[in-house]
Amino acid sequence: MLLPAFLIVFAVILFPVVANFWISFKSVGLGDLRAPVPGVREFVAGQAAESGDLLELEYRLRNSSGNVPIRSVELTAELPAGLELLESSTDVAIDSDGTLRIAWNEWSPGFNETVFLTFRAGERYFDAEPDRRSPTGAAVTGRGVNVLTTFDFTLDNFRFVFSARRFWEELRTTFVYPFFGAIGSILLGLTAAVLLNRKFRGQTLLRGLFLFPYVAPIIAVAFTWVFILEPFGGTLNELLLDLGIISSPISFLGTRYFPGEGLPFRMPMALSMVIGFDAWRYFPFSFLFLLARLQAIPNELYESVQVDGGGLVRQFFSITLPQLYGVMSTLFLLRFMWTFNKFDDVFLLTGGAAGTRTLPIQVYDNAFGRGDIGAGAATAVVLFAMLAVLLVAYFRFVAREED
């Protein structure tokens, strides 16, 4: 009874993870995802015009891969009646039914060779009216080795990932971005939940409007933010220029740090904009969970504080926050993990420029920008290992405290 469920879990969850680990230990490029295939093109170098003339053919052969050999290669060609083989640049065999065969044990990576054949054409050849451009219809078969199915493993991908010039900077950004993004979304969600946890006219409409950032298409809201923050013609720049706050446009998504001298630290600009977008985009998720928990808090708890003379501030810190601790810790974990693996937000806003490059962006650049699938898989494995450590820490410490 458990076998179907196990197979579904393996196919949907475990198989992609295992496959990613497998590829991370292999030198795999985009061109290696398919097994190499042998190729042949037939050319007529000298055409026979009448009986007794010579027909000169060329078979141009190549291995489609520059890294993987092809074994047990065989070329076959159906010779039309009336052709007599006079000369060949390699050993050939002709069956009784007129099939020409040429065999190789192996084609090395990047194999490229031309076979020259010379025939004498007889009367029967012209009676058969063969294809003048490809009279023999040559085809080639072989067994290519797919690098994904071999047991040749290497650590070169991980060496490349960890020795990259900006790996540690990208790793720091990968932690900073989801950490502050999760905190920002929870704070905004908490504020919205507290404000809307009261009965007033238009409450339902306002709750629905608060969900807009979360349900709107990511491509739409991302480009809206790009339009608002762009240096030339952007809404925010035009407003700041009109108010006299800035003297020249600022590229909020293309500038690494906020301008300023004498500050104890340099405040990242583009990264702050991306974090702000993440907090705004996903605060409705926190808002729904926190509002549901707020509505489950018994009014008797607030009444007891009021009897003791406690005001709204004391009620919030003595009753509301302790009741929300479990939900907020779970929300932080979920938001951190989801943002930790987030790709589309950063890619659409900055493309990873101006100090916003994270490891998910690096996975994409390695796999598709450089065409190195192995390095991209190795970067993904690093992300997976970090998330696994965070999960273990959560269930060991946070979940235990909740119990």
SEVEXTI-921189 format. One record per residue (C-alpha): x, y, z; residue number from 1. Coordinates in Angstrom, 1 decimal. Layout:
<nodes>
> X  Y  Z  resi
> X  Y  Z  NUM
...
</nodes>
This chain:
<nodes>
> X  Y  Z  resi
> 0.0  0.0  0.0  1
> 2.9  2.4  0.7  2
> 4.7  1.7  -2.5  3
> 2.7  4.0  -4.7  4
> 3.0  6.8  -2.2  5
> 6.8  6.2  -1.9  6
> 7.1  6.3  -5.7  7
> 5.2  9.5  -6.0  8
> 7.3  11.2  -3.3  9
> 10.5  9.9  -4.9  10
> 9.5  11.1  -8.4  11
> 8.3  14.5  -7.3  12
> 10.7  15.4  -4.4  13
> 13.6  13.1  -4.1  14
> 14.5  12.4  -7.7  15
> 15.2  16.0  -8.7  16
> 17.4  16.4  -5.5  17
> 19.3  13.3  -6.2  18
> 19.7  14.2  -9.9  19
> 21.1  17.7  -8.9  20
> 23.6  16.1  -6.5  21
> 24.7  13.7  -9.3  22
> 25.2  16.4  -11.9  23
> 27.1  18.6  -9.4  24
> 30.0  16.1  -9.4  25
> 30.3  16.0  -13.2  26
> 31.8  18.2  -15.8  27
> 28.6  18.8  -17.8  28
> 27.9  21.6  -20.3  29
> 24.7  22.4  -22.0  30
> 25.9  20.5  -25.1  31
> 26.5  17.4  -23.0  32
> 22.9  17.0  -21.9  33
> 22.2  14.8  -25.0  34
> 24.4  11.9  -25.9  35
> 26.6  12.6  -28.9  36
> 25.4  11.3  -32.3  37
> 27.5  10.4  -35.4  38
> 26.8  12.4  -38.5  39
> 27.3  11.9  -42.2  40
> 26.8  14.1  -45.3  41
> 27.0  12.7  -48.8  42
> 28.4  14.8  -51.6  43
> 28.8  14.0  -55.3  44
> 32.3  15.2  -56.2  45
> 32.2  13.9  -59.8  46
> 28.9  13.1  -61.6  47
> 28.6  10.3  -64.2  48
> 26.9  11.5  -67.4  49
> 26.8  8.2  -69.3  50
> 27.6  4.6  -69.0  51
> 31.3  4.0  -68.3  52
> 31.8  7.3  -66.6  53
> 33.2  7.6  -63.1  54
> 31.0  8.6  -60.1  55
> 33.0  10.1  -57.3  56
> 31.4  10.3  -53.8  57
> 32.5  11.9  -50.5  58
> 31.1  10.8  -47.1  59
> 31.9  13.6  -44.6  60
> 31.8  12.2  -41.1  61
> 31.8  14.0  -37.7  62
> 31.3  13.4  -34.0  63
> 28.8  16.0  -32.7  64
> 30.6  16.1  -29.4  65
> 34.0  17.6  -28.7  66
> 34.3  15.8  -25.3  67
> 32.7  12.4  -25.6  68
> 33.6  9.5  -27.9  69
> 31.2  7.4  -30.0  70
> 31.7  3.6  -30.1  71
> 30.6  0.9  -32.5  72
> 30.1  3.2  -35.4  73
> 28.9  1.8  -38.7  74
> 28.1  3.6  -42.0  75
> 25.7  1.9  -44.4  76
> 24.8  2.9  -48.0  77
> 22.4  1.3  -50.5  78
> 24.3  1.1  -53.8  79
> 22.1  1.5  -56.8  80
> 22.4  -1.3  -59.4  81
> 25.0  -0.7  -62.0  82
> 27.7  0.8  -59.7  83
> 31.1  -0.9  -59.5  84
> 33.5  0.2  -56.7  85
> 36.9  1.0  -58.1  86
> 38.7  2.8  -55.3  87
> 38.1  3.7  -51.6  88
> 40.1  5.7  -49.1  89
> 39.3  3.2  -46.4  90
> 38.3  -0.4  -45.9  91
> 34.7  -1.2  -47.1  92
> 32.5  -4.2  -47.4  93
> 29.7  -4.8  -49.8  94
> 26.9  -7.3  -49.0  95
> 25.3  -9.5  -51.6  96
> 22.3  -7.2  -51.6  97
> 24.4  -4.2  -52.6  98
> 24.7  -2.6  -49.1  99
> 28.0  -0.9  -48.6  100
> 29.3  -1.0  -45.0  101
> 32.2  0.8  -43.2  102
> 32.8  0.1  -39.5  103
> 34.9  1.9  -36.8  104
> 35.5  0.8  -33.3  105
> 35.4  4.3  -31.9  106
> 35.2  7.9  -33.0  107
> 37.2  10.1  -30.8  108
> 35.8  13.5  -29.5  109
> 35.7  16.0  -32.3  110
> 36.2  13.2  -34.9  111
> 36.0  14.7  -38.4  112
> 36.9  12.7  -41.5  113
> 36.0  12.4  -45.2  114
> 35.8  9.0  -47.0  115
> 36.4  9.1  -50.8  116
> 34.8  6.5  -53.1  117
> 35.1  6.1  -56.8  118
> 32.6  4.0  -58.8  119
> 32.1  3.1  -62.5  120
> 28.5  3.7  -63.6  121
> 26.9  1.1  -65.9  122
> 23.7  1.2  -68.0  123
> 21.6  -0.2  -65.1  124
> 22.6  2.8  -62.9  125
> 21.0  5.2  -65.3  126
> 18.0  3.0  -65.8  127
> 17.3  3.2  -62.0  128
> 17.3  7.0  -62.1  129
> 18.9  7.5  -58.6  130
> 19.0  10.8  -56.7  131
> 21.7  12.8  -58.4  132
> 22.7  14.6  -55.2  133
> 22.7  11.6  -52.8  134
> 22.7  8.4  -54.9  135
> 23.5  6.0  -52.1  136
> 21.5  7.5  -49.2  137
> 24.3  7.0  -46.7  138
> 23.4  6.7  -43.0  139
> 25.6  6.2  -39.9  140
> 24.8  4.7  -36.5  141
> 26.8  4.5  -33.2  142
> 26.6  4.3  -29.5  143
> 27.4  7.6  -27.8  144
> 28.3  7.8  -24.1  145
> 26.1  10.2  -22.2  146
> 28.3  11.9  -19.6  147
> 25.3  12.0  -17.2  148
> 25.1  8.2  -17.0  149
> 28.8  7.5  -16.4  150
> 30.5  7.0  -13.0  151
> 33.2  9.6  -13.7  152
> 33.0  12.1  -10.9  153
> 35.0  15.2  -10.0  154
> 35.2  18.0  -7.4  155
> 36.1  20.6  -10.0  156
> 32.6  22.2  -9.9  157
> 32.8  22.8  -6.2  158
> 36.4  24.1  -6.5  159
> 35.1  26.6  -9.2  160
> 32.2  27.7  -7.0  161
> 34.2  28.3  -3.8  162
> 37.2  29.9  -5.6  163
> 35.0  32.4  -7.6  164
> 36.2  35.9  -7.0  165
> 32.9  37.2  -5.5  166
> 31.6  34.0  -3.9  167
> 31.8  35.2  -0.3  168
> 30.3  38.5  -1.2  169
> 27.4  36.7  -2.9  170
> 27.0  34.4  0.0  171
> 26.7  37.3  2.4  172
> 24.1  39.0  0.2  173
> 22.3  35.7  0.0  174
> 21.8  35.8  3.8  175
> 21.3  39.5  4.2  176
> 18.6  39.7  1.6  177
> 16.2  37.1  2.9  178
> 16.9  38.0  6.6  179
> 15.9  41.6  6.3  180
> 13.2  40.8  3.7  181
> 11.6  38.4  6.1  182
> 11.7  40.8  9.0  183
> 10.3  43.6  6.8  184
> 7.4  41.6  5.5  185
> 6.6  40.4  9.1  186
> 6.7  43.9  10.5  187
> 4.5  45.3  7.7  188
> 2.1  42.3  8.0  189
> 1.9  42.8  11.8  190
> 1.1  46.5  11.3  191
> -1.6  45.8  8.8  192
> -3.0  43.0  11.0  193
> -3.2  45.2  14.1  194
> -4.9  48.0  12.1  195
> -7.5  45.8  10.5  196
> -8.3  43.7  13.6  197
> -11.1  46.1  14.4  198
> -14.6  46.6  13.0  199
> -15.1  49.6  10.8  200
> -16.8  50.6  7.6  201
> -14.9  49.4  4.5  202
> -12.8  46.8  6.5  203
> -13.5  44.0  4.0  204
> -12.5  46.1  1.0  205
> -9.3  47.3  2.7  206
> -8.4  43.7  3.6  207
> -8.8  42.7  -0.1  208
> -6.7  45.7  -1.3  209
> -3.9  44.7  1.1  210
> -3.6  41.3  -0.7  211
> -2.9  43.0  -4.1  212
> 1.0  42.9  -3.9  213
> 0.9  39.2  -3.2  214
> -1.6  38.2  -5.9  215
> -0.4  40.5  -8.6  216
> 1.8  39.0  -11.3  217
> 5.5  39.3  -10.4  218
> 6.4  40.6  -13.8  219
> 3.9  43.5  -13.5  220
> 4.8  44.6  -10.0  221
> 8.6  44.3  -10.6  222
> 8.5  46.5  -13.7  223
> 6.3  49.0  -11.9  224
> 9.0  49.3  -9.3  225
> 11.6  49.7  -12.0  226
> 9.6  52.4  -13.6  227
> 9.2  54.3  -10.3  228
> 12.9  54.0  -9.3  229
> 14.5  54.5  -12.7  230
> 16.9  57.5  -12.8  231
> 15.5  59.3  -15.9  232
> 11.7  59.9  -15.9  233
> 11.1  57.7  -12.8  234
> 8.4  58.8  -10.5  235
> 10.5  58.9  -7.3  236
> 13.4  60.9  -8.9  237
> 11.0  63.4  -10.4  238
> 9.3  63.9  -7.0  239
> 12.6  64.3  -5.2  240
> 13.9  66.7  -7.8  241
> 10.8  68.9  -7.7  242
> 11.0  69.0  -3.9  243
> 14.7  70.0  -4.1  244
> 15.8  67.1  -2.0  245
> 18.3  65.9  -4.7  246
> 20.1  67.9  -7.3  247
> 20.6  65.1  -9.9  248
> 18.8  61.8  -10.6  249
> 19.8  58.7  -8.6  250
> 19.9  55.2  -10.1  251
> 18.3  53.5  -7.1  252
> 18.6  50.0  -8.7  253
> 22.0  50.6  -10.3  254
> 23.9  52.3  -7.5  255
> 25.8  50.1  -5.0  256
> 25.8  52.5  -2.0  257
> 23.9  55.5  -0.8  258
> 26.0  58.7  -1.3  259
> 27.5  60.1  1.9  260
> 30.9  60.8  3.5  261
> 31.9  60.4  7.1  262
> 29.4  57.7  7.9  263
> 30.5  54.8  10.1  264
> 29.3  52.3  7.4  265
> 28.2  52.4  3.8  266
> 24.5  51.8  3.3  267
> 23.7  49.6  0.3  268
> 21.3  51.3  -2.0  269
> 20.3  48.8  -4.7  270
> 20.1  45.9  -2.1  271
> 17.9  48.1  0.2  272
> 15.5  48.7  -2.7  273
> 15.3  44.9  -3.5  274
> 14.8  44.2  0.2  275
> 12.1  46.9  0.3  276
> 10.4  45.3  -2.7  277
> 10.5  41.9  -1.1  278
> 8.9  43.2  2.2  279
> 6.2  45.0  0.3  280
> 5.5  42.1  -2.1  281
> 5.1  39.4  0.5  282
> 3.8  41.2  3.6  283
> 0.2  40.1  2.7  284
> 1.2  36.5  3.4  285
> 2.3  37.5  7.0  286
> -0.8  39.7  7.3  287
> -3.2  36.8  6.8  288
> -1.5  34.5  9.3  289
> -1.1  37.2  11.9  290
> -4.6  38.5  11.5  291
> -6.0  35.0  12.0  292
> -4.0  34.6  15.2  293
> -5.0  38.0  16.5  294
> -8.7  37.1  16.1  295
> -8.1  33.9  18.1  296
> -6.7  35.8  21.2  297
> -9.4  35.8  24.0  298
> -10.7  39.3  24.9  299
> -10.5  38.3  28.5  300
> -6.7  38.7  28.4  301
> -6.9  42.3  27.3  302
> -9.6  43.0  29.8  303
> -7.4  41.7  32.6  304
> -4.6  44.1  31.6  305
> -7.1  47.0  31.4  306
> -8.3  46.2  34.9  307
> -4.7  46.6  36.1  308
> -4.5  50.0  34.4  309
> -2.5  48.9  31.3  310
> -2.9  50.9  28.1  311
> -2.6  49.9  24.5  312
> 1.2  49.8  24.5  313
> 1.2  47.5  27.5  314
> -1.5  45.3  26.0  315
> 0.5  45.0  22.8  316
> 3.8  44.0  24.5  317
> 2.2  41.9  27.3  318
> -0.5  40.1  25.4  319
> -0.3  40.5  21.6  320
> 3.4  39.9  21.0  321
> 3.7  36.8  23.2  322
> 0.6  35.3  21.6  323
> 2.1  35.9  18.1  324
> 5.6  34.6  18.9  325
> 5.0  31.1  17.5  326
> 3.3  32.3  14.3  327
> 6.0  35.0  13.7  328
> 8.9  32.5  14.2  329
> 7.2  30.1  11.7  330
> 6.6  33.0  9.2  331
> 10.2  34.1  9.5  332
> 11.5  30.6  8.8  333
> 9.1  30.2  5.8  334
> 9.9  33.6  4.4  335
> 13.6  33.2  4.9  336
> 13.7  29.9  3.1  337
> 11.5  31.0  0.2  338
> 13.5  34.3  -0.2  339
> 16.8  32.4  0.2  340
> 16.0  30.5  -3.0  341
> 14.4  33.5  -4.7  342
> 15.5  34.2  -8.2  343
> 12.9  36.1  -10.1  344
> 12.6  39.2  -7.9  345
> 16.3  40.1  -8.0  346
> 16.6  39.1  -11.6  347
> 13.8  41.3  -12.8  348
> 14.8  44.3  -10.6  349
> 18.6  44.5  -11.0  350
> 19.7  41.3  -12.8  351
> 22.1  40.8  -9.9  352
> 24.0  44.1  -10.5  353
> 25.1  46.7  -8.0  354
> 25.7  44.3  -5.1  355
> 22.5  42.4  -5.3  356
> 23.9  39.2  -6.8  357
> 22.8  36.2  -4.8  358
> 23.6  32.5  -5.1  359
> 20.3  31.7  -7.0  360
> 21.4  34.3  -9.6  361
> 24.8  32.6  -9.7  362
> 23.1  29.2  -10.4  363
> 21.5  30.7  -13.4  364
> 24.6  32.4  -14.6  365
> 26.7  29.3  -14.3  366
> 24.2  27.0  -15.9  367
> 22.9  29.1  -18.7  368
> 25.2  32.2  -18.9  369
> 28.4  30.1  -19.0  370
> 26.7  26.9  -20.2  371
> 28.3  25.0  -17.3  372
> 25.5  22.8  -15.9  373
> 27.8  21.1  -13.4  374
> 28.8  24.4  -11.8  375
> 25.2  25.5  -11.6  376
> 24.2  22.3  -10.0  377
> 27.1  22.6  -7.5  378
> 26.0  26.1  -6.5  379
> 22.5  24.7  -6.0  380
> 23.9  22.0  -3.7  381
> 25.6  24.6  -1.6  382
> 22.2  26.4  -1.3  383
> 20.6  23.1  -0.3  384
> 23.2  22.3  2.3  385
> 22.8  25.8  3.9  386
> 19.0  25.5  4.0  387
> 19.3  22.0  5.6  388
> 21.4  23.4  8.4  389
> 18.9  26.2  9.0  390
> 16.1  23.6  9.1  391
> 17.9  21.5  11.6  392
> 18.6  24.5  13.8  393
> 15.0  25.5  13.7  394
> 13.5  22.2  14.7  395
> 16.2  21.7  17.4  396
> 15.9  25.0  19.1  397
> 12.8  27.1  18.0  398
> 10.4  24.2  17.8  399
> 11.6  22.8  21.1  400
> 11.0  26.2  22.8  401
> 7.5  26.3  21.4  402
> 6.7  22.9  22.9  403
</nodes>
